[in-house]
Amino acid sequence: MAKTNPFNFMQQVRDEISKVTWPSRNETGVTTLMVVAMAFLAALFFLLADQVMGWGVSLVLGLGH
């Protein structure tokens, strides 16, 4: 691989950054809300799954009277 001098490297970096399509403020907000909502749903699912498995283990081992 050929070495490039720092000036050429920085020019290449600027060229590549100009190709990036950045999300709008609205897209960022919607995406953030979706991530928070999915994290909440995953937490709720795992809470319920843990409760059901705990109840099942207690039932099998006879710990829950």
N, C-alpha and C positions, 0 to 999 in steps of 0.2 A: 504494500500500500504506500503510495507516494505521500511524503510529508508536505504539509501546507503551512504557509506562514500565518502568524496570528491575524493579520489583516484579512487575508482570504477566508480564514476560518470564521471570523466575526461576520463577514459579508454573507457567507453561506448560512450562518445561524439566522441572520436577519431575513434572508430569503425564505428560509423554512418557516420562521415564525409568521411571516406575512401570509403563508398558505393556510394557517390554522383558522378554522371558523369557530369563533368564540360564541358561547350561548348568550342569549339576551338575558336581561334581568328577570323577565317574566319566566323564561324557560328554567332559569336557575331556581327561582322560587317554587315553581311547580315540581321540579325534580326533588328539591329538598323536602317539600311536604309529602311527596310519595315515599321517600326513604324513611321519614319519621313514621308515617302510617304503617308501612310494611314492618318496621322494627317493632312497633306497638303490637301488631297482629301476631308476629312471631313470638314475642314475649308472652302474649295471652295464650297462644297455642301451647307453648312449653310449660306454662304454669298449669294449665288444665291437664296436659299429659302427665306431668309430675304428680298432680293430685290423684289422678286415676290410677297411676302405677303404684303410688304409695298406699292407696286404699286396697288395691289388689294384693300387694305384698302382705299387708296387715291381715287381710282375709285369709290368705293361704297359710300364713304362719300362726294364725290364731291370736294375734296381738290385740286385735280390736274387739272388745267385748260389746 
